[in-house]
């Protein structure tokens, strides 16, 4: 059997999608699995043993470009795929498997994709977690009938390249002499996911004073917030705070984050990477909810406030006050770190 998956476009969603790939290979161990995804996600696919080939999706997230999709589909027709699974919900994401002539095309109903998908699923309400919705696509409708649930889901687990890890340490002038506290203060979704940099700085200050070092991860867009965190530190402590935002490839970020004694992260793609490399993790939630996209790991502390207006799932605070994050003090995160360090298996929610 030869399978094509049209993968998601966001880093966090791509990490969670590994659970689908694991389920597919468990049921079809001899199958060849190809995944089409944006170029920025291919580094993740290369760290998933279940994926035999990553195919770069050259079209942007919002691009229809029907002629280009038709051309891509006809190119893939030569692969002679037996089955296609479309993870995104958009109509346009289902076009390439159709144009490729793949006989079985599976996905959620999404944008009324009747005809584009011929193995259409419409029972999303049966699965509260995104990772469950992904993994469910590996099973037939018959497997799901009469209210039966899918088998236990295997959580994402990204491979670590130790050679690349060592090279990155040298290249970025880093060392492992002190325990590493990694901070992930960015969030592509928007400001309503970003815990204030002053709070991150208080966590960094206390951990450095305790003899640890701080690494700040993120994309080039996160450099200003990373620099702000370091700026808030006393001058004598700033040398122990290393800004990696904008300086690492995704491969390097995966390998370096795996060295962390603990990771503190907003609800972001890096949060899911931290979980997938099995780091103790404090996950901070603002406008979103862990009831849909929680970090999938054994040692996790989920921290959020309980004000009435959250979760609102908005990119920016509709009330303009951002209290769900501003009123979440650093002390709660520091307490959560202590709990994680004291336990080999812990999933807690701190409010």
N, C-alpha and C positions, 0 to 999 in steps of 0.2 A: 504494500500500500504506500502511496505517495500523497502527502498532505501539504496543503498551503494554508497558512493562517495569515489573515490581514490583522496585524497587531495594532495596539493603541499608540497614540502620539505622545502621551505624557510619560515622564520617567517613572513616577510612582505606579501608574497603571501598568507599565511594562514589567516592572518588578513583580507585581501581583499576578500578571498573566503567566508567569512561570508555573503556577499551580495547574493551569490548563494544560501546558505542555507536558508536565509530569504525568497528569492523568491520561493524556493521549498515549504516551509511551508505555504506561503501565498496561493499558488495554491492547496496544498494538506494538509490542517490543521490537518488531522487525521493520516498522514503518519508517519512512524517510520524511522528516519534518522540516519544512521550509517556512520561515516567517518573514513577511514583508512589513517594514516599519521605517520611520524617518531615520536619517543617518545618525542623529544624536542618540538614538536608542540601540543602535547596533552593537555598541560596546557592551551593553547589558546582555544582549543575545549571545555574544561570544563567550560570556561567562556562565551560560546555561547549558549543561551537558546534553540536555534533551533536544536542543536545536541543532540540526545538521547543517543548515545553511541560512544565513541572514541575507535578505534581499532589500536593498535600499529603495524606499519609496521616494521618488524625486519630486513629488508634488507637495505643496504646502498644506497645512492643516485645513485651510478654508478654500482651497482651489478646486473648482469643478473640472475645468479643462477636459471636456468630454473626448476630444480627439486624441489627447495624450493618454487618457485612461484606456481608450480603445487600442492604441498602439501597444501599451504595456500589456494589456490582456492578450493580444495576439502573439506577443513575444513569449509570454508564459505558456501559451497553448502547446508549445513544443515540449514542455516538461511532462505533459500527459498526467496531470494530477487526478487522483481518484476522488478527493474530498477537499472542500474549502470551508474554513470556518472564519467568519467575519466578526471580530470583537467589537469594533466601534458601532454605534447605533445609527450613523448617518446613511442616507440613501447612496451617496456617492461612493462610500467605502465598499459597497456591494457590487459596484460596476465591473471592476477588474476581473473577479472570478467568473462573472457572467460572460464577459468578452473572451475569457480564456477557454470557454467551453467546458468548464468543470461540471460534471454531472450532478454531484451532490454539493449543495451550498447551504451551510448552516449558520444561523445567527438569530438574535432577538429581533422581534418585529421592528423596533426602532421607528424610523420615519416611514412607516407603512410600506415596507419593502416587498410587497406581494409581487411574485414573478421574478424579482431579482434573486430572492432566496427561495429555494424549494423545500427546505427543511426549517420552517419558520417556528420560532418559539415565542409564546406570548404569556408565559406564567412567571414573569419576573417577581411577582409578589410572593412567590414561594421561597425566595432567596433574599435574605435581608442584607447580606454582605456582598460587596462587589466581587470579591475573590470567589464566592460561591457561584455567582452568575457566570463568571468566566469558566470555572471548572465544570459547571453543568453542561456546557456545550460539547464536552467530550463524550457525553452519553446520549443514547437514543431516546426518542419520545417514549418508547416502550419501557425503558429503564425508569422513566420518571412517572409513569401512570399510577393511578390509584394512590396518589400522595406519597409515593416512595421517595426517599431522599437519596442524594448522591452519597457514595462512600466517603469516608474520612478524607479530608483534603490535605495533601502534602504542602507544607509552607515553602515559599521561595528560599533557595539556598544558592547564592552566587559563589562561583569558584574564585579562589584567591591565587594570584600569580606571585609567588614569593620572590622570584628573580626581578620582576617588574617593581615589586614593593621595595626591594633593596635599592634598586636603581633610582627610584623616586626619592627615597630618603637622602641619597647622595646629591641628586640634582637640586633638591630644594633645601639642602643644608639642615636637615632635621635629624634628630636622634631619638632613641627610646630609653634614655637614661632615667628620665622621670616619667611617672604615669601620665597618660595622655587623656585629657578631657576634650572631646571634640564638640564644637558648637556649630549648628546649622541654622543661622538666623534668617535665611531668605525664604521666599515662597513665591513661585511664579504666579500662583492664583491671584494674589493681590494683598493689600495691606491688612485685610481682616484676618489673615493667618499669621501675621508677623508680631511676635512678642517683642516689646520695646527693647532697643539696644542697651538702655540703662540697666534693665533687669539682667540681660545677658552679661553685662559687665560686672554686676555684683556677684554672679555665679563665678565668673572668671577670676575675680579678685580673691574670693575666699578659697578657691581651689589652688590658685598659685601660692597663696600664703600658707597653704597646707603642704607645700612642696611638690605640687604637680605642675604640668605645663598645659597650655591651651592651644589647640589648633582650630582655626575657623575655616570651614568649608563653604563653598558656594560657587556660583558662576561669576562672570565679570560684572553682571548687574548688582551683585551683592558686595562688591568691593567697598562702596561708601558706608554701608552699615557695619561691615567688618572693621573698617578703619575707625568708625565711631566707637565701637566696643573697646578697641585698644586705647583710643584717646581718653575714655572715661577711667581707665586704670591709672593708679599712681605711677609716676615716671619710673620708679625703681622696679616695677613689676612688668613693664611693657615688653622687656626683652624676652619674657617667658610666654608671650602671646604671639603666635605665628599665624599670619594671614595667608591662607592657601586659596582663598576665593579668587577665581580668575587665573590661577597659576597651574592648575592641574587638568589633565585630561580626565574623562570619566573613568577610564581604566585605572589611573593613578588614584583617583578619589576612592574607588572601591577598595583598592589594596591598602591604602594608607588608613582609611577609616577602620579597617579590620584590626588595627593595632590599638584602638581606643580602649581604655578601661571603662569609659562610659561616654555616651553620646547624648547631648541635649539638642532637641530639634523641634522646629515647628512642624505642622502637618504638611509635609512636602515630599518630593521625590527622594531627597537625601534621607528622610526619616525611614522610608521603605528600604532603601539600600542598607542603612544601619541595621535594620531588623534582619535583612537577608544575609548579612555577614556575621550575624549572631552576637552583636555587641549589646551589652546592657544599655537600655535606652529609656530616656525620659522624653515622652512625646507631649508637646504643648498644643492644645486645641483652642482656637478662638471661635470663629464663625461656623466652623465645620464640626462634625461629630465622629467619634470613634465607632459609633454603631454601624457605620457604612464602610469606612476604609481604615480599620485599625492597623497598627503595626503588627506583623505576624511573627512573633518571637516569644520565647519563654520568659525572658527577664525584661519586663516592660512596666513602666509607671506612666500612666496617662494622667495628665494634669490639666484642669480647666476650672473656670469659675462656674457658678450656678445662677448667674443673673437671668432674669425672666426672658430677655430677648435673644438668648443664644440656645441652640444654634440657629442662625438665620440663613447660612449658606450663601451670603452675599460677598462679593469681592471687596467691597468697601463698606464700612459701617453705615447703614442707612440712617442711623440716628446721630451720627457725627461724633460720638464720644469714645468709641472703641474700648468701653469699660471691660469687656470680656477678656481683654489682654492687659490693659493698663492696670487693672485691679487684681491681677494675678501676681503676687509678690515673689521675689527671688527665693525667699525662705522656703516656700512650698516646693520649689524645684530642688533646692539643696536637701531638704528632708527626704524627697523622693530618691535622690542619689544615695543617701545613706541607707535607705531601705533596700535598694538594689544591691549595694555592695555587701549587705549582710545576708543575702539569700541566693541560693543557686537556682531557684525557680520562683518567680514572683510576677504576678499580673495584678496591679492595683490601680485604682482610680482615686486621685486626690482632688478634692474640690476646695 
